[in-house]
Amino acid sequence: MNAKNAVYQIRLAGKITPILINYIDDMQIRQEIGQDTISLVGWLPDQSALLGLLNALNDIHYEILSVNAVNTNIDTHLQE
């Protein structure tokens, strides 16, 4: 299976913590104003990386509300 790289938006329930910041690497993080919702946006090289991140978020007890590929039109030379 040839998984494509993409920019993903992952929405979580909860508040930003130092533990969360350690897990998300170079992703952008934003606390939604007036809500217990966090938005993560960032590039992941393949589906394996996405699943690894989702498993890590589950391990640190964040509820995953949604996962969306927001841009799949990314140069593949970035993976090399």
C-alpha atoms as one frame of an Amber mdcrd trajectory, in Angstrom:
protein
   0.000   0.000   0.000   1.430   3.356  -1.030   0.166   5.904   1.509   0.472
   9.553   0.540   1.789  12.287   2.751  -0.684  14.959   3.803  -1.419  17.869
   6.089  -3.854  16.740   8.765  -6.129  18.514  11.215  -6.765  16.529  14.369
  -9.308  17.800  16.889  -9.048  16.681  20.510 -11.137  17.149  23.635  -9.259
  18.760  26.516  -6.704  21.411  27.329  -3.142  21.893  26.113  -0.593  20.378
  28.506   3.210  20.077  28.453   2.814  16.317  27.871   0.731  16.970  24.756
   3.262  19.492  23.444   6.023  16.852  23.785   4.077  14.401  21.613   3.095
  16.602  18.674   6.543  17.503  17.298   6.231  20.207  14.625   2.436  20.361
  14.458   0.661  23.646  15.108  -1.484  23.582  18.231  -4.411  25.817  19.149
  -6.856  25.819  22.054 -10.311  26.742  20.787 -11.482  29.858  22.635 -14.140
  29.127  25.259 -14.099  25.383  24.545 -12.316  22.305  25.782 -11.229  21.569
  22.213  -7.704  21.485  20.798  -6.824  21.687  17.109  -3.585  20.175  15.807
  -2.513  20.874  12.223   0.589  19.515  10.570   2.264  17.458   7.855   2.660
  13.719   8.311   4.662  11.613   5.851   2.322   8.610   5.675  -0.537   6.692
   7.260   1.855   4.905   9.606   2.955   8.243  11.095  -0.687   9.294  11.471
  -1.583   6.071  13.268   1.469   6.409  15.511   0.415   9.916  16.522  -3.195
   8.862  17.120  -2.040   5.953  19.292   0.239   8.285  21.272  -2.636  10.731
  21.826  -4.781   7.844  23.040  -1.982   6.694  25.367  -1.903  10.109  27.062
  -5.707  10.045  27.398  -6.855  12.616  24.861 -10.221  11.972  23.249  -9.883
  12.235  19.465 -12.887  14.106  18.068 -11.965  14.141  14.372  -9.156  13.565
  11.880  -9.182  15.244   8.462  -6.667  15.367   5.631  -6.721  19.055   4.693
  -4.100  18.925   1.914  -2.970  15.806   0.082  -1.369  17.660  -2.823   2.164
  17.753  -1.408   5.418  17.133  -3.287   6.588  13.583  -2.686  10.266  14.637
  -2.809   9.783  15.964   0.744   9.679  12.358   1.986  13.064  11.439   0.565
